[in-house]
Amino acid sequence: MNSNLQFDFVVDKENNTITVKREFAADQQLVWDAYTKSELLDRWFAPKPWQAKTKTMDFSEGGSWLYCMCGPNGEEHWGFMSFEKINPIDSYSATDGFCDEDGNINPQMPKASWDSYFKSLGDNTLVETIVTYESLEELETVIKMGMKEGLTMAMIGLDELLEQLKEQKA
Protein backbone atom coordinates (compact mmCIF):
# COMPACT_ATOMS: atom_id res chain seq x y z
CA MET A 1 0.00 0.00 0.00
CA ASN A 2 1.28 3.45 -0.89
CA SER A 3 1.77 5.15 2.47
CA ASN A 4 1.10 8.56 0.93
CA LEU A 5 -2.51 7.62 0.19
CA GLN A 6 -5.18 8.47 2.76
CA PHE A 7 -6.64 5.61 4.80
CA ASP A 8 -8.88 6.41 7.77
CA PHE A 9 -10.96 3.87 9.70
CA VAL A 10 -13.08 5.68 12.30
CA VAL A 11 -15.45 3.92 14.69
CA ASP A 12 -18.26 6.05 16.15
CA LYS A 13 -19.91 4.02 18.90
CA GLU A 14 -22.49 6.74 19.62
CA ASN A 15 -23.91 6.45 16.10
CA ASN A 16 -23.05 2.76 15.48
CA THR A 17 -20.98 3.66 12.42
CA ILE A 18 -17.65 2.94 10.82
CA THR A 19 -16.40 5.56 8.39
CA VAL A 20 -13.70 4.45 5.99
CA LYS A 21 -11.91 7.01 3.83
CA ARG A 22 -9.49 5.48 1.35
CA GLU A 23 -7.57 7.13 -1.45
CA PHE A 24 -6.57 5.15 -4.53
CA ALA A 25 -3.95 5.94 -7.19
CA ALA A 26 -6.43 5.60 -10.06
CA ASP A 27 -9.08 7.67 -11.77
CA GLN A 28 -12.66 7.73 -10.52
CA GLN A 29 -14.14 5.59 -13.30
CA LEU A 30 -11.63 2.79 -12.75
CA VAL A 31 -12.18 2.79 -8.97
CA TRP A 32 -15.96 2.85 -9.49
CA ASP A 33 -15.69 -0.14 -11.83
CA ALA A 34 -13.63 -2.05 -9.24
CA TYR A 35 -16.38 -1.51 -6.66
CA THR A 36 -19.35 -2.25 -8.92
CA LYS A 37 -18.40 -4.99 -11.40
CA SER A 38 -18.42 -8.55 -10.09
CA GLU A 39 -15.50 -9.70 -12.26
CA LEU A 40 -13.34 -7.03 -10.57
CA LEU A 41 -14.80 -7.40 -7.07
CA ASP A 42 -13.92 -11.09 -7.19
CA ARG A 43 -10.28 -10.12 -7.65
CA TRP A 44 -9.92 -7.93 -4.56
CA PHE A 45 -12.89 -7.89 -2.15
CA ALA A 46 -11.66 -10.69 0.13
CA PRO A 47 -8.53 -10.39 2.24
CA LYS A 48 -5.77 -12.72 1.01
CA PRO A 49 -5.50 -15.71 1.09
CA TRP A 50 -9.33 -15.69 0.95
CA GLN A 51 -11.10 -15.09 -2.36
CA ALA A 52 -14.43 -13.49 -3.18
CA LYS A 53 -16.65 -15.40 -5.62
CA THR A 54 -19.82 -13.93 -7.04
CA LYS A 55 -22.83 -16.20 -7.39
CA THR A 56 -25.11 -13.48 -8.82
CA MET A 57 -24.89 -9.73 -9.28
CA ASP A 58 -27.27 -7.12 -10.62
CA PHE A 59 -25.75 -3.70 -9.94
CA SER A 60 -28.90 -1.63 -10.34
CA GLU A 61 -31.34 0.03 -7.97
CA GLY A 62 -33.30 -2.85 -6.45
CA GLY A 63 -30.63 -5.33 -7.61
CA SER A 64 -28.30 -7.35 -5.44
CA TRP A 65 -24.96 -9.08 -5.10
CA LEU A 66 -24.74 -12.61 -3.65
CA TYR A 67 -21.13 -13.57 -2.98
CA CYS A 68 -18.98 -15.98 -1.03
CA MET A 69 -15.81 -15.33 0.91
CA CYS A 70 -13.95 -18.57 0.24
CA GLY A 71 -11.12 -19.59 2.54
CA PRO A 72 -7.96 -21.47 1.65
CA ASN A 73 -9.20 -24.57 3.51
CA GLY A 74 -12.62 -24.70 1.89
CA GLU A 75 -14.37 -22.34 4.34
CA GLU A 76 -17.36 -20.43 2.96
CA HIS A 77 -18.93 -17.28 4.38
CA TRP A 78 -21.78 -15.89 2.30
CA GLY A 79 -22.79 -12.25 1.97
CA PHE A 80 -25.68 -10.40 0.37
CA MET A 81 -25.80 -6.75 -0.63
CA SER A 82 -28.96 -5.13 -1.94
CA PHE A 83 -28.51 -1.90 -3.88
CA GLU A 84 -30.92 0.89 -3.02
CA LYS A 85 -29.69 4.06 -4.69
CA ILE A 86 -27.05 4.45 -7.39
CA ASN A 87 -25.63 7.70 -8.74
CA PRO A 88 -23.16 6.39 -11.39
CA ILE A 89 -19.49 6.95 -10.61
CA ASP A 90 -20.35 9.22 -7.65
CA SER A 91 -22.19 7.17 -5.01
CA TYR A 92 -24.31 4.20 -4.08
CA SER A 93 -26.27 3.03 -1.05
CA ALA A 94 -26.82 -0.59 -0.12
CA THR A 95 -27.76 -2.93 2.70
CA ASP A 96 -25.32 -5.72 3.53
CA GLY A 97 -25.79 -8.87 5.56
CA PHE A 98 -24.55 -12.38 6.18
CA CYS A 99 -26.58 -15.10 4.48
CA ASP A 100 -26.58 -18.65 3.21
CA GLU A 101 -25.65 -19.70 -0.33
CA ASP A 102 -29.21 -18.99 -1.49
CA GLY A 103 -29.17 -15.41 -0.19
CA ASN A 104 -31.35 -16.01 2.88
CA ILE A 105 -30.22 -13.41 5.42
CA ASN A 106 -28.97 -14.73 8.77
CA PRO A 107 -30.90 -12.71 11.38
CA GLN A 108 -28.41 -13.76 14.08
CA MET A 109 -25.60 -11.83 12.36
CA PRO A 110 -25.12 -8.05 11.93
CA LYS A 111 -26.70 -6.18 9.03
CA ALA A 112 -25.50 -2.77 7.90
CA SER A 113 -26.33 0.11 5.60
CA TRP A 114 -23.48 1.16 3.33
CA ASP A 115 -23.22 4.63 1.81
CA SER A 116 -20.22 4.92 -0.52
CA TYR A 117 -19.06 8.17 -2.12
CA PHE A 118 -16.43 8.50 -4.87
CA LYS A 119 -14.56 11.79 -5.36
CA SER A 120 -11.97 12.60 -8.00
CA LEU A 121 -8.69 14.03 -6.71
CA GLY A 122 -7.16 14.49 -10.15
CA ASP A 123 -5.17 11.31 -10.85
CA ASN A 124 -6.41 9.77 -7.59
CA THR A 125 -9.84 8.93 -6.18
CA LEU A 126 -11.12 9.16 -2.62
CA VAL A 127 -13.75 6.64 -1.55
CA GLU A 128 -15.65 7.42 1.64
CA THR A 129 -17.87 4.64 2.97
CA ILE A 130 -20.13 5.05 5.98
CA VAL A 131 -21.27 1.71 7.38
CA THR A 132 -24.18 1.99 9.83
CA TYR A 133 -25.26 -0.83 12.14
CA GLU A 134 -28.59 -1.18 13.91
CA SER A 135 -26.97 -1.43 17.35
CA LEU A 136 -23.73 -0.97 19.22
CA GLU A 137 -23.67 -4.74 19.79
CA GLU A 138 -23.67 -5.37 16.01
CA LEU A 139 -20.94 -2.79 15.49
CA GLU A 140 -18.77 -4.36 18.17
CA THR A 141 -19.41 -7.84 16.72
CA VAL A 142 -17.95 -6.92 13.31
CA ILE A 143 -15.01 -5.16 14.91
CA LYS A 144 -14.25 -8.30 16.95
CA MET A 145 -14.63 -10.37 13.76
CA GLY A 146 -11.70 -8.40 12.28
CA MET A 147 -13.44 -5.95 9.95
CA LYS A 148 -10.62 -3.40 10.11
CA GLU A 149 -7.90 -5.97 9.48
CA GLY A 150 -9.82 -7.70 6.71
CA LEU A 151 -10.73 -4.43 5.02
CA THR A 152 -7.13 -3.21 5.25
CA MET A 153 -5.93 -6.38 3.50
CA ALA A 154 -8.66 -6.09 0.85
CA MET A 155 -7.67 -2.47 0.14
CA ILE A 156 -4.10 -3.62 -0.50
CA GLY A 157 -5.53 -6.14 -2.96
CA LEU A 158 -7.48 -3.35 -4.64
CA ASP A 159 -4.32 -1.22 -4.92
CA GLU A 160 -2.62 -4.14 -6.68
CA LEU A 161 -5.58 -4.71 -9.00
CA LEU A 162 -5.80 -1.02 -9.94
CA GLU A 163 -2.08 -1.04 -10.84
CA GLN A 164 -2.61 -4.11 -13.05
CA LEU A 165 -5.63 -2.52 -14.74
CA LYS A 166 -3.78 0.74 -15.39
CA GLU A 167 -0.85 -1.18 -16.90
CA GLN A 168 -3.24 -3.08 -19.19
CA LYS A 169 -4.72 0.21 -20.41
CA ALA A 170 -1.28 1.75 -21.10
GROMACS elastic network, one bead per residue, 0.5 to 0.9 nm:
[ bonds ]
;  ai    aj funct       b0    kb
    1     4     6  0.86827   500
    1     5     6  0.80273   500
    1   155     6  0.80597   500
    1   156     6  0.54897   500
    1   157     6  0.87765   500
    1   159     6  0.66624   500
    1   160     6  0.82857   500
    2     5     6  0.57466   500
    2     6     6  0.89642   500
    2    24     6  0.88185   500
    2    25     6  0.85618   500
    2   156     6  0.88921   500
    2   159     6  0.83368   500
    3     6     6  0.77114   500
    3     7     6  0.87437   500
    5    22     6  0.73934   500
    5    23     6  0.53398   500
    5    24     6  0.66935   500
    5    25     6  0.77119   500
    5   124     6  0.89667   500
    6    21     6  0.69716   500
    6    22     6  0.54362   500
    6    23     6  0.50246   500
    6    24     6  0.81282   500
    6   126     6  0.80434   500
    7    20     6  0.72539   500
    7    21     6  0.55401   500
    7    23     6  0.65031   500
    7   152     6  0.88527   500
    8    19     6  0.75893   500
    8    20     6  0.55035   500
    8    21     6  0.50118   500
    8    22     6  0.65138   500
    9    18     6  0.68517   500
    9    19     6  0.58453   500
    9    21     6  0.67268   500
    9    22     6  0.86215   500
    9   148     6  0.72904   500
   10    17     6  0.81546   500
   10    18     6  0.55326   500
   10    19     6  0.51312   500
   10    20     6  0.64569   500
   10    21     6  0.86532   500
   11    15     6  0.89404   500
   11    16     6  0.77257   500
   11    17     6  0.59803   500
   11    19     6  0.65837   500
   11    20     6  0.88916   500
   11   139     6  0.86968   500
   12    15     6  0.56636   500
   12    16     6  0.58481   500
   12    17     6  0.51948   500
   12    18     6  0.61946   500
   12    19     6  0.79955   500
   13    17     6  0.65831   500
   13    18     6  0.84633   500
   13   136     6  0.62910   500
   13   139     6  0.76875   500
   13   140     6  0.84955   500
   14    17     6  0.79843   500
   14   136     6  0.78184   500
   15    18     6  0.89051   500
   15   132     6  0.76932   500
   15   133     6  0.83914   500
   15   135     6  0.85429   500
   15   136     6  0.80542   500
   16   131     6  0.83539   500
   16   132     6  0.58069   500
   16   133     6  0.53696   500
   16   134     6  0.69688   500
   16   135     6  0.60321   500
   16   136     6  0.53284   500
   16   137     6  0.86710   500
   16   138     6  0.81708   500
   16   139     6  0.59300   500
   16   140     6  0.87304   500
   17   130     6  0.66380   500
   17   131     6  0.54096   500
   17   133     6  0.62040   500
   17   136     6  0.86764   500
   17   139     6  0.71342   500
   18   129     6  0.80410   500
   18   130     6  0.58329   500
   18   131     6  0.51447   500
   18   132     6  0.66677   500
   18   133     6  0.85867   500
   18   139     6  0.80786   500
   19   128     6  0.70338   500
   19   129     6  0.56888   500
   19   131     6  0.62950   500
   19   132     6  0.86815   500
   20   127     6  0.78549   500
   20   128     6  0.56102   500
   20   129     6  0.51474   500
   20   130     6  0.64561   500
   20   131     6  0.81707   500
   21   126     6  0.68441   500
   21   127     6  0.56982   500
   21   129     6  0.64649   500
   21   130     6  0.87199   500
   22   125     6  0.82958   500
   22   126     6  0.56580   500
   22   127     6  0.52859   500
   22   128     6  0.64606   500
   22   129     6  0.85666   500
   22   155     6  0.82478   500
   23    26     6  0.88196   500
   23   121     6  0.87441   500
   23   124     6  0.67824   500
   23   125     6  0.55441   500
   23   127     6  0.61996   500
   23   128     6  0.86557   500
   24    27     6  0.80739   500
   24    28     6  0.89244   500
   24    31     6  0.75374   500
   24   123     6  0.89357   500
   24   124     6  0.55406   500
   24   125     6  0.52649   500
   24   126     6  0.63572   500
   24   127     6  0.79172   500
   24   158     6  0.85485   500
   24   159     6  0.67714   500
   24   162     6  0.82488   500
   25    31     6  0.89863   500
   25   123     6  0.66144   500
   25   125     6  0.66839   500
   25   159     6  0.75226   500
   25   162     6  0.77077   500
   25   163     6  0.80861   500
   26    29     6  0.83686   500
   26    30     6  0.65004   500
   26    31     6  0.64917   500
   26   122     6  0.89199   500
   26   123     6  0.59032   500
   26   125     6  0.61476   500
   26   159     6  0.87981   500
   26   162     6  0.66510   500
   26   163     6  0.79676   500
   26   166     6  0.76846   500
   27    30     6  0.55938   500
   27    31     6  0.64225   500
   27    32     6  0.87016   500
   27   120     6  0.68424   500
   27   121     6  0.81409   500
   27   122     6  0.72678   500
   27   123     6  0.54262   500
   27   124     6  0.53874   500
   27   125     6  0.57838   500
   28    31     6  0.51996   500
   28    32     6  0.59772   500
   28    33     6  0.85323   500
   28    89     6  0.68740   500
   28    90     6  0.83446   500
   28   118     6  0.68356   500
   28   119     6  0.68300   500
   28   120     6  0.55211   500
   28   121     6  0.83639   500
   28   122     6  0.87201   500
   28   123     6  0.83102   500
   28   124     6  0.71950   500
   28   125     6  0.53119   500
   28   126     6  0.81713   500
   29    32     6  0.50330   500
   29    33     6  0.61142   500
   29    34     6  0.86668   500
   29    89     6  0.61379   500
   29   125     6  0.89653   500
   30    33     6  0.50871   500
   30    34     6  0.62985   500
   30    35     6  0.88391   500
   30   162     6  0.75095   500
   30   165     6  0.82568   500
   30   166     6  0.85392   500
   31    34     6  0.50555   500
   31    35     6  0.64420   500
   31    36     6  0.87628   500
   31    89     6  0.85742   500
   31   118     6  0.82196   500
   31   125     6  0.71421   500
   31   127     6  0.85068   500
   31   158     6  0.88557   500
   31   162     6  0.74896   500
   32    35     6  0.52172   500
   32    36     6  0.61484   500
   32    37     6  0.84339   500
   32    88     6  0.82373   500
   32    89     6  0.55238   500
   32    90     6  0.79553   500
   32    91     6  0.88048   500
   32   118     6  0.73136   500
   33    36     6  0.51249   500
   33    37     6  0.55737   500
   33    40     6  0.73942   500
   33    41     6  0.87351   500
   33    89     6  0.81324   500
   34    37     6  0.60077   500
   34    38     6  0.81214   500
   34    39     6  0.84375   500
   34    40     6  0.51676   500
   34    41     6  0.58985   500
   34    43     6  0.88857   500
   34    44     6  0.83866   500
   34   158     6  0.77859   500
   34   161     6  0.84825   500
   34   162     6  0.79249   500
   35    38     6  0.80971   500
   35    40     6  0.74259   500
   35    41     6  0.61180   500
   35    45     6  0.85612   500
   36    40     6  0.78567   500
   36    41     6  0.71176   500
   36    59     6  0.66458   500
   37    40     6  0.55182   500
   37    41     6  0.61253   500
   37    42     6  0.86599   500
   37    57     6  0.83092   500
   37    59     6  0.76110   500
   38    42     6  0.59263   500
   38    43     6  0.86435   500
   38    53     6  0.83685   500
   38    54     6  0.63411   500
   38    56     6  0.84115   500
   38    57     6  0.66236   500
   38    58     6  0.89835   500
   38    59     6  0.87930   500
   38    65     6  0.82423   500
   39    42     6  0.54920   500
   39    43     6  0.69791   500
   39    53     6  0.88252   500
   39    54     6  0.79865   500
   40    43     6  0.52385   500
   40    44     6  0.69797   500
   40    45     6  0.84792   500
   40   161     6  0.82469   500
   41    44     6  0.55191   500
   41    45     6  0.53000   500
   41    46     6  0.85124   500
   41    52     6  0.72318   500
   41    53     6  0.83283   500
   41    54     6  0.82305   500
   41   158     6  0.87158   500
   42    45     6  0.60584   500
   42    46     6  0.76686   500
   42    51     6  0.68805   500
   42    53     6  0.53286   500
   42    54     6  0.65460   500
   42    67     6  0.87084   500
   43    46     6  0.79235   500
   43    51     6  0.73113   500
   43    52     6  0.69719   500
   43    53     6  0.85153   500
   43   157     6  0.77742   500
   43   158     6  0.79260   500
   43   161     6  0.72900   500
   44    47     6  0.73584   500
   44    48     6  0.84308   500
   44    51     6  0.75838   500
   44    52     6  0.72914   500
   44   154     6  0.58508   500
   44   155     6  0.75442   500
   44   156     6  0.83040   500
   44   157     6  0.50036   500
   44   158     6  0.51931   500
   44   159     6  0.87428   500
   44   160     6  0.84965   500
   44   161     6  0.69962   500
   45    51     6  0.74202   500
   45    52     6  0.58970   500
   45    69     6  0.85585   500
   45   151     6  0.82518   500
   45   154     6  0.54886   500
   45   155     6  0.78662   500
   45   157     6  0.76111   500
   45   158     6  0.74894   500
   46    49     6  0.80024   500
   46    50     6  0.55764   500
   46    51     6  0.50815   500
   46    52     6  0.51418   500
   46    53     6  0.89425   500
   46    69     6  0.62719   500
   46    70     6  0.82018   500
   46   150     6  0.74580   500
   46   151     6  0.80029   500
   46   153     6  0.79279   500
   46   154     6  0.55408   500
   46   157     6  0.82428   500
   47    50     6  0.55146   500
   47    51     6  0.70601   500
   47    52     6  0.85949   500
   47    69     6  0.89019   500
   47   149     6  0.85116   500
   47   150     6  0.53710   500
   47   151     6  0.69348   500
   47   152     6  0.79052   500
   47   155     6  0.82356   500
   47   156     6  0.85416   500
   47   157     6  0.73580   500
   48    51     6  0.67321   500
   48    71     6  0.88419   500
   48   150     6  0.86068   500
   48   153     6  0.68190   500
   48   154     6  0.72346   500
   48   157     6  0.76908   500
   49    70     6  0.89575   500
   49    71     6  0.69825   500
   49    72     6  0.62903   500
   50    69     6  0.64926   500
   50    70     6  0.54904   500
   50    72     6  0.59858   500
   51    68     6  0.80432   500
   51    69     6  0.57363   500
   51    70     6  0.51883   500
   51    71     6  0.66512   500
   51    72     6  0.81663   500
   52    67     6  0.67040   500
   52    68     6  0.56163   500
   52    70     6  0.61412   500
   52    71     6  0.89975   500
   53    66     6  0.87786   500
   53    67     6  0.55126   500
   53    68     6  0.51857   500
   53    69     6  0.65836   500
   53    70     6  0.71873   500
   54    57     6  0.69501   500
   54    65     6  0.73212   500
   54    66     6  0.61153   500
   54    68     6  0.64113   500
   55    65     6  0.77781   500
   55    66     6  0.55317   500
   55    67     6  0.54068   500
   55    68     6  0.74393   500
   55   101     6  0.83692   500
   56    64     6  0.76973   500
   56    65     6  0.57629   500
   56    66     6  0.52599   500
   56    67     6  0.70672   500
   57    63     6  0.74259   500
   57    64     6  0.56661   500
   57    66     6  0.63277   500
   57    67     6  0.82809   500
   58    61     6  0.86361   500
   58    62     6  0.84786   500
   58    64     6  0.52879   500
   58    65     6  0.62972   500
   58    83     6  0.86159   500
   59    62     6  0.83557   500
   59    63     6  0.56439   500
   59    64     6  0.63283   500
   59    65     6  0.72795   500
   59    82     6  0.87358   500
   59    83     6  0.69001   500
   59    86     6  0.86349   500
   60    64     6  0.75531   500
   60    83     6  0.64816   500
   60    84     6  0.80030   500
   60    85     6  0.80587   500
   60    86     6  0.70074   500
   61    64     6  0.83658   500
   61    82     6  0.82826   500
   61    83     6  0.53307   500
   61    84     6  0.50405   500
   61    85     6  0.54496   500
   61    86     6  0.61850   500
   62    82     6  0.66647   500
   62    83     6  0.55180   500
   62    84     6  0.56061   500
   62    85     6  0.79899   500
   63    81     6  0.86054   500
   63    82     6  0.59140   500
   63    83     6  0.54925   500
   63    84     6  0.77315   500
   64    80     6  0.70682   500
   64    81     6  0.54487   500
   64    83     6  0.56701   500
   64    84     6  0.89719   500
   64    94     6  0.87250   500
   65    79     6  0.80497   500
   65    80     6  0.56768   500
   65    81     6  0.51126   500
   65    82     6  0.64512   500
   65    83     6  0.81084   500
   66    78     6  0.74097   500
   66    79     6  0.59624   500
   66    81     6  0.66719   500
   66    82     6  0.87518   500
   66    99     6  0.87057   500
   66   101     6  0.78879   500
   66   102     6  0.80944   500
   66   103     6  0.62880   500
   67    77     6  0.85340   500
   67    78     6  0.58044   500
   67    79     6  0.53919   500
   67    80     6  0.64753   500
   67    81     6  0.85939   500
   67   101     6  0.80621   500
   67   103     6  0.87068   500
   68    76     6  0.61956   500
   68    77     6  0.55618   500
   68    79     6  0.61161   500
   68    80     6  0.88209   500
   68   101     6  0.76680   500
   69    75     6  0.79357   500
   69    76     6  0.57082   500
   69    77     6  0.50545   500
   69    78     6  0.61565   500
   69    79     6  0.77032   500
   70    73     6  0.83273   500
   70    74     6  0.64860   500
   70    75     6  0.55894   500
   70    77     6  0.66042   500
   70    78     6  0.85321   500
   71    74     6  0.53670   500
   71    76     6  0.63038   500
   71    77     6  0.83436   500
   72    75     6  0.70081   500
   76   101     6  0.89545   500
   77    98     6  0.76743   500
   77    99     6  0.79548   500
   77   100     6  0.78629   500
   77   101     6  0.85603   500
   78    97     6  0.87174   500
   78    98     6  0.59221   500
   78    99     6  0.53277   500
   78   100     6  0.56089   500
   78   101     6  0.60340   500
   78   102     6  0.88997   500
   78   103     6  0.78119   500
   79    96     6  0.71723   500
   79    97     6  0.57672   500
   79    99     6  0.53682   500
   79   100     6  0.75471   500
   79   101     6  0.83151   500
   79   103     6  0.74477   500
   79   105     6  0.82728   500
   80    95     6  0.80972   500
   80    96     6  0.56620   500
   80    97     6  0.54143   500
   80    98     6  0.62403   500
   80    99     6  0.63094   500
   80   100     6  0.87699   500
   80   103     6  0.61334   500
   80   104     6  0.83590   500
   80   105     6  0.74275   500
   81    94     6  0.62697   500
   81    95     6  0.54304   500
   81    97     6  0.65467   500
   81    98     6  0.89264   500
   82    93     6  0.86457   500
   82    94     6  0.53430   500
   82    95     6  0.52716   500
   82    96     6  0.65962   500
   82    97     6  0.89622   500
   83    86     6  0.74014   500
   83    92     6  0.74145   500
   83    93     6  0.61124   500
   83    95     6  0.66957   500
   83    96     6  0.89238   500
   84    92     6  0.74709   500
   84    93     6  0.54835   500
   84    94     6  0.52277   500
   84    95     6  0.75650   500
   85    91     6  0.81309   500
   85    92     6  0.54192   500
   85    93     6  0.50971   500
   85    94     6  0.71184   500
   86    89     6  0.85927   500
   86    90     6  0.82320   500
   86    91     6  0.60624   500
   86    93     6  0.65421   500
   86    94     6  0.88453   500
   87    90     6  0.55974   500
   87    91     6  0.51036   500
   87    92     6  0.59768   500
   88    91     6  0.65067   500
   88    92     6  0.77219   500
   89    92     6  0.85724   500
   89   117     6  0.85945   500
   89   118     6  0.66922   500
   89   119     6  0.86750   500
   90   116     6  0.83239   500
   90   117     6  0.57777   500
   90   119     6  0.67337   500
   91   115     6  0.73453   500
   91   116     6  0.53886   500
   91   118     6  0.59110   500
   91   119     6  0.89236   500
   92   114     6  0.80527   500
   92   115     6  0.59993   500
   92   116     6  0.54640   500
   92   117     6  0.68692   500
   93   113     6  0.72628   500
   93   114     6  0.55261   500
   93   116     6  0.63608   500
   93   117     6  0.89227   500
   94   112     6  0.84165   500
   94   113     6  0.57829   500
   94   114     6  0.51146   500
   94   115     6  0.66297   500
   94   116     6  0.86087   500
   95   111     6  0.71993   500
   95   112     6  0.56719   500
   95   114     6  0.59538   500
   95   115     6  0.88662   500
   96   110     6  0.87233   500
   96   111     6  0.56918   500
   96   112     6  0.52712   500
   96   113     6  0.62690   500
   96   114     6  0.71215   500
   97   105     6  0.63429   500
   97   106     6  0.74005   500
   97   107     6  0.86452   500
   97   109     6  0.74113   500
   97   110     6  0.64574   500
   97   112     6  0.65358   500
   97   113     6  0.89995   500
   98   103     6  0.84332   500
   98   104     6  0.83826   500
   98   105     6  0.58079   500
   98   106     6  0.56354   500
   98   107     6  0.82148   500
   98   108     6  0.89008   500
   98   109     6  0.62886   500
   98   110     6  0.72213   500
   98   111     6  0.71564   500
   99   102     6  0.76019   500
   99   103     6  0.53549   500
   99   104     6  0.51167   500
   99   107     6  0.84877   500
   99   109     6  0.85825   500
  100   103     6  0.53625   500
  100   104     6  0.54647   500
  100   105     6  0.67566   500
  100   106     6  0.72145   500
  101   104     6  0.75145   500
  102   105     6  0.89421   500
  103   106     6  0.89858   500
  105   108     6  0.88556   500
  105   109     6  0.84789   500
  105   111     6  0.88129   500
  106   109     6  0.57163   500
  106   110     6  0.83323   500
  106   111     6  0.88522   500
  107   110     6  0.74388   500
  107   111     6  0.81092   500
  109   138     6  0.76635   500
  109   141     6  0.85576   500
  110   133     6  0.72314   500
  110   134     6  0.79493   500
  110   135     6  0.87576   500
  110   137     6  0.86520   500
  110   138     6  0.50925   500
  110   139     6  0.76098   500
  110   141     6  0.74530   500
  110   142     6  0.73917   500
  111   132     6  0.85915   500
  111   133     6  0.63559   500
  111   134     6  0.72389   500
  111   138     6  0.76508   500
  112   131     6  0.61862   500
  112   132     6  0.53127   500
  112   134     6  0.69452   500
  112   138     6  0.87159   500
  112   139     6  0.88561   500
  113   130     6  0.79394   500
  113   131     6  0.55988   500
  113   132     6  0.51096   500
  113   133     6  0.66963   500
  113   134     6  0.87103   500
  114   129     6  0.66146   500
  114   130     6  0.57797   500
  114   132     6  0.65923   500
  115   128     6  0.80679   500
  115   129     6  0.54809   500
  115   130     6  0.52137   500
  115   131     6  0.65880   500
  115   132     6  0.85007   500
  116   127     6  0.67762   500
  116   128     6  0.56378   500
  116   130     6  0.65081   500
  116   131     6  0.85942   500
  117   126     6  0.80193   500
  117   127     6  0.55507   500
  117   128     6  0.51273   500
  117   129     6  0.63026   500
  117   130     6  0.87470   500
  118   125     6  0.67353   500
  118   126     6  0.58065   500
  118   128     6  0.66417   500
  118   129     6  0.88479   500
  119   124     6  0.86899   500
  119   125     6  0.55805   500
  119   126     6  0.51277   500
  119   127     6  0.64533   500
  119   128     6  0.83307   500
  120   123     6  0.74816   500
  120   124     6  0.62538   500
  120   126     6  0.64420   500
  120   127     6  0.89555   500
  121   125     6  0.52526   500
  121   126     6  0.68023   500
  122   125     6  0.73322   500
  132   135     6  0.87210   500
  132   139     6  0.80833   500
  133   136     6  0.72481   500
  133   137     6  0.87387   500
  133   138     6  0.61798   500
  133   139     6  0.58057   500
  134   137     6  0.84478   500
  134   138     6  0.67941   500
  134   139     6  0.79734   500
  135   138     6  0.53157   500
  135   139     6  0.64614   500
  135   140     6  0.87461   500
  136   139     6  0.50071   500
  136   140     6  0.60968   500
  136   141     6  0.84913   500
  137   140     6  0.51750   500
  137   141     6  0.61026   500
  137   142     6  0.89239   500
  138   142     6  0.65189   500
  138   143     6  0.87328   500
  139   142     6  0.55507   500
  139   143     6  0.64061   500
  139   144     6  0.87873   500
  140   143     6  0.50434   500
  140   144     6  0.61183   500
  140   145     6  0.85293   500
  141   144     6  0.51824   500
  141   145     6  0.61665   500
  141   146     6  0.89091   500
  142   146     6  0.64971   500
  142   147     6  0.57069   500
  142   148     6  0.87319   500
  143   146     6  0.53232   500
  143   147     6  0.52661   500
  143   148     6  0.67312   500
  143   149     6  0.89851   500
  144   147     6  0.74327   500
  145   148     6  0.88267   500
  145   150     6  0.89428   500
  146   149     6  0.53158   500
  146   150     6  0.59269   500
  146   151     6  0.83300   500
  147   150     6  0.51606   500
  147   151     6  0.58212   500
  147   152     6  0.83296   500
  148   151     6  0.51958   500
  148   152     6  0.59941   500
  148   153     6  0.86386   500
  149   152     6  0.51096   500
  149   153     6  0.63116   500
  149   154     6  0.86631   500
  150   153     6  0.52140   500
  150   154     6  0.61787   500
  150   155     6  0.86666   500
  151   155     6  0.60866   500
  151   156     6  0.86671   500
  152   155     6  0.51872   500
  152   156     6  0.65075   500
  152   157     6  0.88620   500
  153   156     6  0.51898   500
  153   157     6  0.64791   500
  153   158     6  0.88206   500
  154   158     6  0.62545   500
  154   159     6  0.87106   500
  155   159     6  0.61930   500
  155   160     6  0.86520   500
  156   159     6  0.50329   500
  156   160     6  0.63799   500
  156   161     6  0.87013   500
  157   160     6  0.51248   500
  157   161     6  0.62036   500
  157   162     6  0.86594   500
  158   162     6  0.60307   500
  158   163     6  0.85410   500
  159   162     6  0.52422   500
  159   163     6  0.63337   500
  159   164     6  0.87934   500
  160   163     6  0.52213   500
  160   164     6  0.63671   500
  160   165     6  0.87614   500
  161   164     6  0.50546   500
  161   165     6  0.61473   500
  161   166     6  0.85901   500
  162   165     6  0.50316   500
  162   166     6  0.60706   500
  162   167     6  0.85369   500
  163   166     6  0.51663   500
  163   167     6  0.61820   500
  163   168     6  0.86754   500
  164   167     6  0.51504   500
  164   168     6  0.62636   500
  164   169     6  0.87983   500
  165   168     6  0.50844   500
  165   169     6  0.63609   500
  165   170     6  0.88067   500
  166   169     6  0.51401   500
  166   170     6  0.63110   500
  167   170     6  0.51391   500
